[in-house]
Amino acid sequence: MGSATIFFWLQLPNVTKNYRTALTITGIVTLIATYHYIRIFNSWSEAFTVASKDGGDYTVKLTGAPFNDGYRYVDWLLTVPLLLIELILVMKLPQAETVSLSWMLGLASALMVALGYPGEIQEDLSVRWFWWCLSMITFCYVVFTLAVGLAE
C-alpha cells in the first residue's frame, strides 16, 4: 500500500490534468490505508500470540491486551467517502453536479460507516441487527444514487 502511494503520486505529471485530483485522492487513500493496516497489525500482534505446537500445528492465544477494532472503522470512515468522491470526479459530470454528489455521497458513506461501528461493538445480536439496518439505509442510498440516479 505504501508503495502504491508513492507510485500514484509519482505518476501525477503523466496523467491528464482532469484526472490529477482523482489520482491524488487515490494516493491519499492508500496512504491512510497503509497507516491503519500497520496499526491493525500491531494491535493484532499485541493481542495474540501464535505458537508452534509439536509437528507444525499452530495455536493462537490471547495475550490479555485488547485488539482494537476501531482502526478498521476509522480507515473506512476516511477512505470510503474519498473513494466515492474519486469515482464522481472521473465521471466528467457538470461541476455543480460533481460538487453536489461528492458532498451527498461522501457524507452518506461516512454516515454508513459511523452507523456500522456501534453494531460492531455490541454483544446483543438484536442490537447489532438494528445498527446494521440503519447502516444499510445509507448504503442503499449510495448504491441507488450511483446505479439509478446517475443513469438518468
C-alpha positions as CSV (number, residue, x, y, z in Angstrom):
1,M,0.0,0.0,0.0
2,G,2.8,2.4,0.8
3,S,4.5,1.6,-2.4
4,A,1.2,2.2,-4.3
5,T,1.0,5.7,-2.7
6,I,4.4,6.6,-3.9
7,F,3.6,5.2,-7.4
8,F,0.4,7.1,-7.7
9,W,2.0,10.4,-6.7
10,L,5.0,9.9,-8.9
11,Q,2.6,9.3,-11.9
12,L,0.8,12.7,-11.4
13,P,2.8,14.5,-14.0
14,N,2.0,11.7,-16.5
15,V,-1.8,12.0,-16.1
16,T,-4.1,14.4,-17.9
17,K,-4.8,17.4,-15.7
18,N,-8.5,16.5,-15.4
19,Y,-7.6,13.3,-13.6
20,R,-4.8,14.5,-11.3
21,T,-7.2,15.3,-8.4
22,A,-8.6,11.8,-8.6
23,L,-5.1,10.3,-8.7
24,T,-4.0,12.5,-5.7
25,I,-7.0,11.1,-3.8
26,T,-6.0,7.6,-4.7
27,G,-2.6,8.2,-3.2
28,I,-4.2,9.7,0.0
29,V,-6.5,6.6,0.3
30,T,-3.6,4.2,0.0
31,L,-1.5,6.3,2.5
32,I,-4.4,6.3,5.0
33,A,-4.8,2.5,4.5
34,T,-1.1,1.9,4.9
35,Y,-1.1,3.7,8.2
36,H,-4.2,1.9,9.5
37,Y,-3.1,-1.6,8.3
38,I,0.2,-1.2,10.2
39,R,-1.8,-0.1,13.3
40,I,-4.2,-3.1,12.9
41,F,-1.2,-5.5,12.5
42,N,0.5,-4.0,15.6
43,S,-2.7,-4.3,17.6
44,W,-3.2,-7.9,16.5
45,S,0.4,-8.7,17.4
46,E,-0.1,-7.3,20.8
47,A,-3.4,-9.0,21.4
48,F,-2.5,-12.5,20.2
49,T,0.5,-14.9,20.2
50,V,1.0,-17.5,17.6
51,A,3.0,-20.5,18.8
52,S,4.0,-23.7,17.1
53,K,2.9,-26.9,18.7
54,D,4.5,-30.3,18.1
55,G,5.0,-31.0,14.4
56,G,4.0,-27.7,12.8
57,D,0.5,-27.2,14.2
58,Y,0.0,-23.6,15.3
59,T,-2.2,-22.1,18.1
60,V,-3.4,-18.6,18.6
61,K,-3.7,-17.4,22.1
62,L,-4.9,-14.2,23.7
63,T,-2.2,-12.1,25.4
64,G,-4.6,-10.1,27.5
65,A,-4.0,-6.9,25.6
66,P,-7.2,-5.7,23.7
67,F,-7.4,-5.9,19.9
68,N,-8.5,-2.5,18.6
69,D,-11.4,-2.9,16.1
70,G,-11.7,0.8,15.8
71,Y,-8.8,1.1,13.3
72,R,-10.8,-0.6,10.6
73,Y,-13.7,1.8,11.0
74,V,-11.6,4.9,11.2
75,D,-9.9,3.7,8.0
76,W,-13.3,3.2,6.3
77,L,-14.6,6.5,7.7
78,L,-11.8,8.3,5.9
79,T,-11.3,6.2,2.8
80,V,-14.8,5.2,1.6
81,P,-16.0,8.8,1.2
82,L,-12.8,9.6,-0.6
83,L,-13.2,6.7,-3.0
84,L,-16.7,7.7,-3.8
85,I,-15.6,11.3,-4.4
86,E,-12.8,10.0,-6.7
87,L,-15.4,7.9,-8.7
88,I,-17.5,11.0,-9.1
89,L,-14.5,13.1,-10.2
90,V,-13.7,10.8,-13.1
91,M,-17.2,10.7,-14.4
92,K,-16.9,14.1,-16.2
93,L,-20.2,15.4,-14.8
94,P,-21.0,19.1,-14.8
95,Q,-19.2,20.9,-11.9
96,A,-22.3,21.7,-9.9
97,E,-23.4,18.1,-10.1
98,T,-19.9,16.9,-9.2
99,V,-19.8,19.1,-6.1
100,S,-23.3,18.1,-5.0
101,L,-22.8,14.4,-5.5
102,S,-19.4,14.5,-3.8
103,W,-21.0,16.1,-0.7
104,M,-24.1,13.9,-0.7
105,L,-22.3,10.6,-1.3
106,G,-19.3,11.4,0.8
107,L,-21.5,12.3,3.8
108,A,-23.8,9.3,3.2
109,S,-20.9,6.9,3.1
110,A,-19.4,8.4,6.2
111,L,-22.7,8.0,8.0
112,M,-22.9,4.4,6.8
113,V,-19.6,3.5,8.4
114,A,-20.3,5.5,11.5
115,L,-23.6,3.7,12.0
116,G,-22.0,0.3,11.5
117,Y,-19.5,0.8,14.3
118,P,-21.9,0.7,17.2
119,G,-23.2,-2.6,15.9
120,E,-19.7,-3.9,15.6
121,I,-19.0,-3.4,19.3
122,Q,-22.3,-4.8,20.6
123,E,-22.7,-8.3,22.0
124,D,-26.5,-8.4,21.8
125,L,-27.4,-9.7,18.3
126,S,-30.7,-7.8,18.1
127,V,-28.8,-4.5,18.8
128,R,-26.2,-5.5,16.1
129,W,-29.0,-6.0,13.6
130,F,-30.6,-2.7,14.5
131,W,-27.3,-0.8,13.7
132,W,-26.8,-2.9,10.6
133,C,-30.3,-1.9,9.3
134,L,-29.5,1.8,9.9
135,S,-26.2,1.5,8.1
136,M,-27.9,-0.4,5.2
137,I,-30.3,2.5,4.6
138,T,-27.4,4.8,3.8
139,F,-25.6,2.0,1.8
140,C,-28.8,1.6,-0.3
141,Y,-29.0,5.3,-0.9
142,V,-25.4,5.3,-2.1
143,V,-25.9,2.4,-4.4
144,F,-29.2,3.7,-5.7
145,T,-27.7,7.1,-6.4
146,L,-24.8,5.5,-8.3
147,A,-26.8,2.9,-10.2
148,V,-30.1,4.6,-10.9
149,G,-29.7,8.3,-10.2
150,L,-26.7,8.8,-12.4
151,A,-28.3,6.7,-15.2
152,E,-30.9,9.4,-15.7
